[in-house]
Amino acid sequence: MEARITELEIRLVLQDELLDDLNQIIAQQQQQIDHLQQQMRYLQERSVGPEQSGRSLLDEIPPHY
């Protein structure tokens, strides 16, 4: 009986560690999603702005020319 309790305690600790790892991964992924959304908003605003003034980003000459 004591061996079974010990085994269950070990499994519980391993599950807790796994849960903590998964929570960290989810938090990192959410930060990446937030950053990508911010970049998308920036690019959308940037691409809309020149079109309103009659210019397109495709018309701009790259800096190396």
N, C-alpha and C positions, 0 to 999 in steps of 0.2 A: 504493500500500500504506500509506503513512504517513497519508494522508487517511482511510482506512478505520479505522485505529487511533485517530486523533483523534476520529472520529465515535463509535466505540465507547466511548471514555473519556468523552465528553460524555454519552452515553446512560446510562452507569453512574453518573455524578454526579447526573443528574436522577432516576434511579431511587432512589438513596440518599436524596435530598432528599424524594422522595415517600414513601418508607418511613418516614423520620423523622416526617413530617407525619401519616401514618396511625397511627403508634405514639402520638403525642401525642393524637390524637383518641380512640383506644381508651382511653388512660389517663383522659382526661376523662370519657368515657362510663362507665367503671367507677366513678369517683368519684360520678357522678350516680346510678348504680344502687345503690351502697352507701348513699348518702344517702336515696334513696327507700325502700330496704328498712328502714333505721333508722326512718324516719317511719311506715312501715306497722306495724312492731312496736310503736311507741309508740301509734299509734291503736288497734291491736288490744288492747293491754293496757289502754288507757283505756276502751274500749268493753266489755271483759269485766268490769272492776272494778265499775262501778256495777250491772251486771246481777246480780252475785252478792249485792249488798246490797239488791236489790229495786227499784232505780232504773234507768232507762234514760237515755241521753244525749238521746233524743228528748223526754223529759219535762222536761228542764231549760229554764228560761226564758232566752232570749238576754239578754245584758248590757244591751241598749238598752231593755228594757221596765221 
